[in-house]
Amino acid sequence: MPRKKAAEPRPSERSPRVPGTVKEALPRSASGRKVDPTQLDSAEHQALAALRERHVEGHEAAGREMPAPERSRAPKETRTVDDAIRDAYDQYVTEDEKLFQSLAGADEFTRSDTWRVLRIMGEFIEGFDKLAGAGKAVTVFGSARTPPDDPQYAAAERLGALLAERGFAVITGAGPGIMEASNKGAKLAGGKSIGCNIELPFEQGSNPYVDFVVNFRYFFVRKTMFIKYSSAFVIFPGGFGTLDELFEAVTLIQTGKISQFPVILFGTHYWAGLLRWLRSRVAGERKISPGDLDLLIVTDDPQEAADAVVAAYAAYVQKARKRGGA
């Protein structure tokens, strides 16, 4: 009579794995690769190289080399924030990286991070000063890699023109691709075209369709400017940076920090998977309320997107007037 196979122990009954032993199972990344410190470091370098590649590819698709800041086509006015007090630290280390570095000693902290607060404050002041005259504006996000012959590029350009015709300035991250397209549409239509550039570990210049550009050192300062001086976000297909701005805006709306602020997802096919996951998994498990999904507008039509911006702005003005008259 064959012997019965011993039952597999339940997970709670198994012996705990001892770190450093052969039996230890390494976690896996979202792509399925086993993760260790070496692999993670490699992934970070590859991600940075891919980021630069996207910018290079975006400019090349428009028929030019990626301009370095000092070689870029000069806009009407350029303001570099906080350049005067920047030290001679490694040129490939950004101010954000220095800020988030946690391995410095206590003495170095007192000589750097404490005083860096003044640098950050100065960047806020410069940003507020420069963008205060933007008037009503819309920020457009999207991939730097989108070429001029892509339908999304044409749609972004058309949207920029429609917004300019309605008196809205267009703000972007000043890069190529979708950013360039919306800046181009606004500029050619006679509207304001604004770029908010960010310091990256490689040199980069702004697209040639911005009337003026403000160069920021810190991502969180630039993100504040996008929210503060915009009446709406239009989110074209993009990557992590685009998703970051999307969810930051929705979070601020959900928590009542901003109101009458439309967040428009442009490209129904591109966003379909994310929206299905939000409905089925996130809302389905009550991590958000079903009504939170109504904070997002989805369209493939530049005219529809522009109309949504105009309607929301009119409602905001009316609401402000009622408050003022109360």
Secondary structure in CASP SS format (residue, H / E / C, confidence):
PFRMAT SS
TARGET T0000
AUTHOR 0000-0000-0000
METHOD secondary structure of the structure
MODEL  1
M C 1.00
P C 1.00
R C 1.00
K C 1.00
K C 1.00
A C 1.00
A C 1.00
E C 1.00
P C 1.00
R C 1.00
P H 1.00
S H 1.00
E H 1.00
R C 1.00
S C 1.00
P C 1.00
R C 1.00
V C 1.00
P C 1.00
G C 1.00
T C 1.00
V C 1.00
K C 1.00
E C 1.00
A C 1.00
L C 1.00
P C 1.00
R E 1.00
S C 1.00
A C 1.00
S C 1.00
G C 1.00
R C 1.00
K E 1.00
V C 1.00
D C 1.00
P H 1.00
T H 1.00
Q H 1.00
L H 1.00
D H 1.00
S H 1.00
A H 1.00
E H 1.00
H H 1.00
Q H 1.00
A H 1.00
L H 1.00
A H 1.00
A H 1.00
L H 1.00
R H 1.00
E H 1.00
R H 1.00
H H 1.00
V H 1.00
E H 1.00
G H 1.00
H H 1.00
E H 1.00
A H 1.00
A C 1.00
G C 1.00
R C 1.00
E C 1.00
M C 1.00
P C 1.00
A C 1.00
P C 1.00
E C 1.00
R C 1.00
S C 1.00
R C 1.00
A C 1.00
P C 1.00
K C 1.00
E E 1.00
T E 1.00
R E 1.00
T E 1.00
V C 1.00
D C 1.00
D C 1.00
A C 1.00
I C 1.00
R C 1.00
D C 1.00
A C 1.00
Y C 1.00
D C 1.00
Q C 1.00
Y C 1.00
V C 1.00
T C 1.00
E H 1.00
D H 1.00
E H 1.00
K H 1.00
L H 1.00
F H 1.00
Q C 1.00
S C 1.00
L C 1.00
A C 1.00
G C 1.00
A H 1.00
D H 1.00
E H 1.00
F H 1.00
T H 1.00
R H 1.00
S C 1.00
D H 1.00
T H 1.00
W H 1.00
R H 1.00
V H 1.00
L H 1.00
R H 1.00
I H 1.00
M H 1.00
G H 1.00
E H 1.00
F H 1.00
I H 1.00
E H 1.00
G H 1.00
F H 1.00
D H 1.00
K H 1.00
L H 1.00
A H 1.00
G H 1.00
A H 1.00
G C 1.00
K C 1.00
A E 1.00
V E 1.00
T E 1.00
V E 1.00
F E 1.00
G C 1.00
S C 1.00
A C 1.00
R C 1.00
T C 1.00
P C 1.00
P C 1.00
D C 1.00
D C 1.00
P H 1.00
Q H 1.00
Y H 1.00
A H 1.00
A H 1.00
A H 1.00
E H 1.00
R H 1.00
L H 1.00
G H 1.00
A H 1.00
L H 1.00
L H 1.00
A H 1.00
E H 1.00
R C 1.00
G C 1.00
F C 1.00
A E 1.00
V E 1.00
I E 1.00
T E 1.00
G C 1.00
A C 1.00
G C 1.00
P C 1.00
G C 1.00
I H 1.00
M H 1.00
E H 1.00
A H 1.00
S H 1.00
N H 1.00
K H 1.00
G H 1.00
A H 1.00
K H 1.00
L H 1.00
A C 1.00
G C 1.00
G C 1.00
K C 1.00
S E 1.00
I E 1.00
G E 1.00
C E 1.00
N E 1.00
I E 1.00
E C 1.00
L C 1.00
P C 1.00
F C 1.00
E C 1.00
Q C 1.00
G C 1.00
S C 1.00
N C 1.00
P C 1.00
Y C 1.00
V C 1.00
D C 1.00
F E 1.00
V E 1.00
V E 1.00
N E 1.00
F E 1.00
R C 1.00
Y C 1.00
F H 1.00
F H 1.00
V H 1.00
R H 1.00
K H 1.00
T H 1.00
M H 1.00
F H 1.00
I H 1.00
K H 1.00
Y C 1.00
S C 1.00
S C 1.00
A E 1.00
F E 1.00
V E 1.00
I E 1.00
F C 1.00
P C 1.00
G C 1.00
G C 1.00
F H 1.00
G H 1.00
T H 1.00
L H 1.00
D H 1.00
E H 1.00
L H 1.00
F H 1.00
E H 1.00
A H 1.00
V H 1.00
T H 1.00
L H 1.00
I H 1.00
Q H 1.00
T C 1.00
G C 1.00
K C 1.00
I C 1.00
S C 1.00
Q C 1.00
F C 1.00
P C 1.00
V E 1.00
I E 1.00
L E 1.00
F E 1.00
G C 1.00
T H 1.00
H H 1.00
Y H 1.00
W H 1.00
A H 1.00
G H 1.00
L H 1.00
L H 1.00
R H 1.00
W H 1.00
L H 1.00
R H 1.00
S H 1.00
R H 1.00
V H 1.00
A H 1.00
G C 1.00
E C 1.00
R C 1.00
K C 1.00
I C 1.00
S C 1.00
P H 1.00
G H 1.00
D H 1.00
L H 1.00
D H 1.00
L H 1.00
L E 1.00
I E 1.00
V E 1.00
T E 1.00
D C 1.00
D C 1.00
P H 1.00
Q H 1.00
E H 1.00
A H 1.00
A H 1.00
D H 1.00
A H 1.00
V H 1.00
V H 1.00
A H 1.00
A H 1.00
Y H 1.00
A H 1.00
A H 1.00
Y H 1.00
V H 1.00
Q H 1.00
K H 1.00
A H 1.00
R H 1.00
K H 1.00
R H 1.00
G H 1.00
G H 1.00
A C 1.00
END
